């Protein structure tokens, strides 16, 4: 198994996003952080919003949940 074989599995993206969000909780930072913010943290929040367990974690941490335009009222799912 190589990194190119399994690098984009949903479970791997979820785990990476979960770890990133947890690392940033309470003002923590990572090596992606810059003065203007952290693109990795923004990606992680967006990624977690696509998973029921991720939504639960975002709510538990009190983080904003990005709106998904495709699931808004009146839009096809």
C-alpha positions as CSV (number, residue, x, y, z in Angstrom):
1,X,0.0,0.0,0.0
2,X,1.4,3.4,-0.9
3,X,0.4,6.9,0.1
4,X,-1.1,7.5,-3.3
5,X,-3.4,4.5,-2.9
6,X,-5.1,5.6,0.3
7,X,-4.3,9.3,0.5
8,X,-7.8,10.5,-0.2
9,X,-10.1,8.0,1.6
10,X,-13.0,9.7,3.4
11,X,-11.9,8.2,6.7
12,X,-8.4,9.7,6.4
13,X,-9.8,13.2,5.5
14,X,-12.2,13.0,8.5
15,X,-9.4,12.0,10.9
16,X,-7.1,14.7,9.6
17,X,-9.8,17.3,9.9
18,X,-10.7,16.1,13.3
19,X,-7.1,16.3,14.5
20,X,-6.7,19.8,13.0
21,X,-9.8,21.2,14.7
22,X,-8.8,19.6,18.0
23,X,-5.3,21.1,17.7
24,X,-6.7,24.6,17.2
25,X,-9.2,24.5,20.0
26,X,-8.5,27.0,22.8
27,X,-6.3,29.1,20.5
28,X,-3.9,26.4,19.5
29,X,-1.9,26.6,16.3
30,X,-0.3,24.4,13.7
31,X,2.5,24.8,11.2
32,X,0.0,26.0,8.6
33,X,-1.1,29.0,10.7
34,X,-0.2,32.4,9.5
35,X,-1.0,35.9,10.8
36,X,-4.2,36.1,8.8
37,X,-5.6,32.8,9.9
38,X,-5.1,29.1,9.0
39,X,-6.3,27.6,5.7
40,X,-5.9,24.1,7.1
41,X,-8.3,24.9,10.0
42,X,-10.8,26.4,7.6
43,X,-10.6,23.3,5.4
44,X,-11.0,21.1,8.5
45,X,-14.2,22.8,9.6
46,X,-15.6,22.6,6.0
47,X,-14.6,18.9,5.8
48,X,-16.2,18.0,9.2
49,X,-19.4,19.7,8.1
50,X,-19.9,16.9,5.6
51,X,-20.0,14.1,8.3
52,X,-22.6,13.6,11.0
53,X,-19.8,12.9,13.5
54,X,-18.0,16.0,12.4
55,X,-21.1,18.1,12.8
56,X,-21.4,16.8,16.3
57,X,-17.8,17.6,17.1
58,X,-18.1,21.2,15.7
59,X,-21.2,21.7,17.9
60,X,-19.4,20.3,21.0
61,X,-16.5,22.7,20.4
62,X,-18.8,25.7,19.7
63,X,-17.4,26.2,16.2
64,X,-19.4,27.7,13.4
65,X,-21.0,25.2,11.1
66,X,-20.7,26.3,7.4
67,X,-23.9,26.3,5.6
68,X,-24.3,23.8,2.7
69,X,-26.1,25.6,-0.1
70,X,-27.2,22.3,-1.6
71,X,-29.3,21.4,1.5
72,X,-31.0,24.7,2.1
73,X,-34.7,24.7,1.9
74,X,-36.1,24.5,-1.6
75,X,-32.9,23.1,-3.1
76,X,-32.6,19.5,-4.4
77,X,-30.6,17.2,-2.2
